[in-house]
Amino acid sequence: MAVATPDQCGGCGKAATKKCGRCKNVSYCDMACQRRDWKLHKTFCDPDLFAGEVRPSPEHRRAILLPESGERPKLVWFEAYPDPDFTEHMGEHDMYDVLPLVDHSLGDGEHLDKIINVIFRDQMFIDGKSKTNAVLETLTKGKVVKFWKGPLLIYGTTNEFDSPNCVDLHLCDLGLAVNGLMRHAKQREGHVDNLTQKWGKEHINQG
């Protein structure tokens, strides 16, 4: 079964009724939001993007992958039940951390019915192999290149505090997620410098 496109603005996340005239895959509340979102949406603006798309199983949910190399994000499936399995997209031998990017408890996302999270290598600065995330660098024009390294997998969960369930992400969630990545990088802009002082420059990935 294909994933339905929600009536959620790709620019601000609020209710929307007007769809992109070319691909029909993303809705917007007004022209201003559509113009702001174009730099991200153009990477996915393809009317045939979801042609024939089928959910692999009832246990699978859709996420957005920002590969370590390449120029555009990818829409991917992951098995969410009984436990989320991200190894297909993040690798089997690494340790990862999860960070909420858009969540009403963080002061944003009040209008959303989900939390947008990112999974990243928890030792992305010192594991010796995490390089600059080229896709995010392209999407943000290099604004967060110093902080985020390695592959980034963006996925959704429900708002339940005790036992949140995984939910599908959509193209309209990409802009919100990238803004969250940029906001977090800005908040932690001194983090790399602190790690450099603690571990030494030779131990910090410079790629």
LUMLUMPA-688462 format. One record per residue (C-alpha): residue in one letter; x, y, z. Coordinates in steps of 0.001 Angstrom, whole numbers, padded with zeros to 6 digits, always signed. Last residue first. Layout:
LUMLUMPA-688462
AXYZ...
end
This chain:
LUMLUMPA-688462
G+036832+015802+006648Q+038543+017132+009779N+037787+014174+011987I+039099+014947+015473H+041872+012763+016913E+044811+014781+015519K+043262+017997+016861G+043588+016864+020464W+041068+014921+022514K+039890+017503+025051Q+040810+020728+023235T+039475+019392+019944L+036317+018205+021683N+035716+021703+023056D+036290+023258+019624V+033857+020796+018053H+031192+021572+020646G+031432+025357+020292E+028775+025482+017574R+026407+023358+019656Q+023404+025673+019487K+024210+026446+015854A+024391+022751+015013H+021061+022179+016755R+019366+024920+014744M+020826+023662+011459L+019671+020101+012096G+016221+021351+013099N+015967+023449+009943V+016914+020348+007963A+014173+018350+009699L+011461+020959+009134G+012417+021220+005466L+012353+017440+005000D+008998+016882+006736C+006908+017867+003679L+008562+015031+001772H+006946+012560+004145L+007883+010696+007308D+006066+007534+008331V+005496+006683+011988C+007485+004886+014686N+005734+004285+017988P+006480+006130+021213S+006460+004128+024453D+006690+006286+027570F+006461+009838+026195E+003802+009350+023539N+004272+012005+020834T+004466+009554+017944T+007750+008869+016210G+009302+010013+012951Y+012567+009314+011161I+015661+011149+009933L+018742+009033+009192L+022049+010890+009048P+025179+009387+007501G+028586+010664+008679K+029303+014159+009970W+027185+016985+011344F+029038+019801+013131K+031424+021719+010891V+029348+021401+007713V+026376+023181+009231K+026162+026240+006961G+027726+024588+003903K+025057+025587+001405T+022338+024095+003618L+021066+021430+001192T+024501+020846-000352E+026258+020485+003009L+023443+018217+004159V+024086+015950+001180A+027870+016015+001647N+027765+014901+005281T+031337+015722+006246K+033290+012560+006938S+032907+009952+009632K+035796+007472+009403G+038224+008122+012256D+035717+007432+015008I+036544+010730+016748F+034075+013333+015526M+031212+011012+014557Q+031413+009179+017873D+027654+008949+018440R+027109+008161+014781F+023793+009769+013892I+020059+009100+014188V+017740+012084+013705N+014265+012603+015129I+011021+014264+013993I+008277+014066+016632K+004706+013468+015538D+001177+014907+015341L+002500+018335+014358H+000984+021709+015255E+003087+022196+018376G+006216+021402+016330D+008398+023921+018102G+009401+024880+021625L+011555+021868+022409S+008628+020090+024107H+006641+020482+020874D+009256+018346+019112V+011263+018888+015934L+014868+017688+016016P+014734+014902+018635L+018198+013308+018933V+019110+009636+018666D+022602+008186+019139Y+024400+005491+017240M+027068+002863+017813D+028581+001310+014705H+029036-002251+013516E+025862-002970+011569G+025625-000027+009198M+023419+003084+009109H+021001+002334+006267E+020449-001403+006580T+021285-001215+010293F+018256+000939+011147D+016092-001721+012806P+013319-000345+015018D+012053-002980+017471P+008999-005254+017110Y+008423-003561+014763A+009890-000573+012898E+011497-002210+009863F+013047+000562+007805W+012029+002067+004477V+013974+004728+002584L+013387+008122+000952K+016762+009402-000147P+018385+012811+000203R+020302+014410-002671E+023867+015257-003679G+025977+012228-002839S+028150+011181+000070E+027426+010696+003780P+023869+009807+002907L+020983+011935+004202L+018273+009316+004679I+014612+010252+005072A+012335+007688+006744R+009396+005475+005787R+007939+002854+008119H+007880-000930+007805E+005891-003339+010012P+002938-003564+007600S+005390-004898+005005P+007482-003625+002081R+005241-000525+001688V+004600-000111-002031E+005731+002659-004365G+004436+002099-007896A+004886+005724-008866F+006134+007563-005807L+008767+009719-007498D+006946+009947-010833P+005893+013590-010433D+009486+014519-009457C+010267+017485-007248F+012533+015623-004789T+015773+017656-004926K+013685+020696-005843H+011973+020442-002463L+015038+021556-000569K+015841+024824-002374W+012102+025196-003046D+011059+025363+000608R+011286+029140+000936R+009371+029646-002328Q+006622+027254-001240C+006318+028943+002138A+005861+032342+000488M+003390+030922-002045D+000927+029869+000653C-000132+026958+002887Y+001879+024406+000942S+001349+020762-000058V+003955+018279-001289N+003678+015357-003737K+001725+017044-006543C+004942+016896-008638R+004661+019989-010820G+001956+022217-009341C+003153+021684-005779K-000035+021176-003782K-002328+023794-002257T-004382+022782+000802A-002106+023276+003800A-002247+022763+007561K+000969+023779+009335G+004390+022188+008818C+006164+025453+008012G+007567+025029+004504G+006336+021624+003374C+002855+022509+004564Q+000884+019517+005822D-002091+018057+003958P-000563+014578+004144T+000514+012569+001061A-000746+008977+001369V+001825+006188+001619A+001344+003422-000959M+000000+000000+000000
end
